Amino acid sequence: MTYAFSGALQAAVYDLLQSDPGLTALIGDAVYDAVPGGSLPETYVLLGQEMAKDASDPEGAGAEHRLTLSVITSAPGFSTAKGYAAVICDLLHGAQPALSRGHVVDMAFLKATARRIDGAAGRQIDLQFRARVADA
């Protein structure tokens, strides 16, 4: 098992989200690893929790990463957040972005949780993906 792919995987997912014309048409460059200070856009995507476990096999080192991406919006209702979440799911499910170390064997959508935040003034959808990564 190795956690050495984690940084490469995060960078590749971030780059994929930032470079997709469909997503950037909706939110511009509002994809964050950490919430920036100051005022925030109405809707943004936040890279969140990650869990990794061994997925090595006789061919070499590997890991299974569970990634959480959050769509956060102050727009009323869940419609806006769900639309953006759908774009992210279409983009990441089955994606095999190039990594600086190793390669993505498979990436799949696992689950989503939608909830109200900020005293019901905002909405957040947490999307969880599984990425199987192996050494090149």
C-alpha positions as CSV (number, residue, x, y, z in Angstrom):
1,M,0.0,0.0,0.0
2,T,1.1,3.5,-0.7
3,Y,-0.4,6.9,-0.1
4,A,2.1,8.3,-2.6
5,F,-0.5,8.7,-5.3
6,S,-2.7,11.0,-3.2
7,G,-1.2,14.3,-4.3
8,A,-1.1,13.3,-7.9
9,L,-4.7,12.1,-7.8
10,Q,-5.9,15.3,-6.1
11,A,-4.0,17.5,-8.7
12,A,-5.5,15.5,-11.6
13,V,-9.0,15.8,-10.3
14,Y,-8.6,19.5,-9.6
15,D,-7.2,20.0,-13.1
16,L,-10.0,18.0,-14.7
17,L,-12.6,20.1,-12.9
18,Q,-10.8,23.4,-13.7
19,S,-10.4,22.6,-17.4
20,D,-13.8,21.3,-18.2
21,P,-15.6,23.9,-20.4
22,G,-19.1,22.8,-19.2
23,L,-18.2,23.2,-15.5
24,T,-16.3,26.4,-15.9
25,A,-19.2,27.9,-17.9
26,L,-21.3,27.3,-14.7
27,I,-18.9,28.3,-11.9
28,G,-15.8,29.8,-13.6
29,D,-12.7,28.9,-11.6
30,A,-14.6,28.4,-8.3
31,V,-13.0,25.0,-7.5
32,Y,-11.2,25.1,-4.2
33,D,-8.9,22.9,-2.1
34,A,-9.5,25.3,0.8
35,V,-12.2,27.9,1.2
36,P,-10.6,31.3,0.4
37,G,-11.1,34.3,2.5
38,G,-13.4,37.1,1.6
39,S,-16.7,36.9,-0.3
40,L,-17.5,33.6,-2.0
41,P,-19.3,33.1,-5.3
42,E,-22.9,31.9,-5.1
43,T,-21.9,28.4,-6.0
44,Y,-18.5,26.7,-5.7
45,V,-16.9,23.2,-5.6
46,L,-14.8,22.2,-2.6
47,L,-12.3,19.3,-2.6
48,G,-13.0,17.5,0.7
49,Q,-12.2,14.4,2.6
50,E,-10.2,11.5,1.3
51,M,-9.7,8.0,2.7
52,A,-7.3,5.5,1.2
53,K,-6.8,1.8,1.7
54,D,-4.5,-0.8,0.2
55,A,-5.3,-2.1,-3.1
56,S,-2.0,-3.7,-4.1
57,D,-1.8,-6.8,-6.1
58,P,0.9,-9.1,-7.5
59,E,1.4,-6.6,-10.3
60,G,2.5,-3.8,-7.8
61,A,1.5,-1.2,-5.4
62,G,-2.0,0.3,-5.5
63,A,-4.6,2.1,-3.5
64,E,-8.3,2.7,-3.4
65,H,-9.1,6.4,-2.7
66,R,-12.5,7.6,-1.6
67,L,-12.8,11.2,-2.6
68,T,-15.4,13.7,-1.5
69,L,-16.3,16.8,-3.5
70,S,-18.8,19.2,-2.3
71,V,-21.1,21.5,-4.3
72,I,-22.0,24.5,-2.1
73,T,-24.5,27.1,-3.0
74,S,-26.5,30.0,-1.6
75,A,-29.0,29.7,-4.4
76,P,-32.5,28.8,-3.2
77,G,-33.6,25.2,-3.5
78,F,-31.6,22.2,-4.5
79,S,-32.0,22.6,-8.2
80,T,-28.8,24.6,-8.8
81,A,-26.6,22.4,-6.6
82,K,-28.0,19.2,-8.2
83,G,-27.4,20.5,-11.7
84,Y,-23.7,21.2,-10.9
85,A,-23.4,17.9,-9.1
86,A,-24.7,16.1,-12.3
87,V,-22.0,17.8,-14.4
88,I,-19.3,16.7,-11.9
89,C,-20.6,13.1,-11.9
90,D,-20.6,13.0,-15.7
91,L,-17.1,14.4,-15.7
92,L,-15.5,12.1,-13.1
93,H,-17.4,8.8,-13.4
94,G,-15.2,6.6,-15.5
95,A,-12.5,9.3,-15.9
96,Q,-8.9,8.2,-16.1
97,P,-7.0,11.5,-15.8
98,A,-3.3,11.5,-16.3
99,L,-1.3,11.4,-13.0
100,S,2.2,12.6,-12.3
101,R,2.7,9.3,-10.6
102,G,0.9,6.0,-11.2
103,H,-2.4,5.8,-13.2
104,V,-6.1,5.6,-12.5
105,V,-7.4,2.1,-13.1
106,D,-11.0,3.1,-12.4
107,M,-13.0,6.0,-11.0
108,A,-16.7,5.6,-10.1
109,F,-19.4,7.5,-8.4
110,L,-20.4,5.9,-5.0
111,K,-22.9,8.1,-3.3
112,A,-24.3,11.6,-2.7
113,T,-25.7,13.4,0.3
114,A,-27.7,16.6,-0.1
115,R,-28.4,18.8,2.9
116,R,-29.4,22.3,3.9
117,I,-26.6,24.4,5.6
118,D,-26.3,27.9,7.1
119,G,-29.7,27.8,8.9
120,A,-31.3,26.5,5.7
121,A,-30.1,29.5,3.7
122,G,-27.6,27.3,1.6
123,R,-27.4,23.9,0.1
124,Q,-24.5,21.4,0.0
125,I,-24.2,18.2,-1.9
126,D,-21.3,15.9,-1.0
127,L,-20.3,13.6,-3.8
128,Q,-18.2,10.6,-3.1
129,F,-16.1,8.8,-5.7
130,R,-13.9,5.8,-5.6
131,A,-10.6,5.9,-7.5
132,R,-8.5,2.8,-7.9
133,V,-4.9,3.9,-8.5
134,A,-1.9,1.7,-9.4
135,D,1.8,2.3,-9.9
136,A,2.7,2.8,-13.5
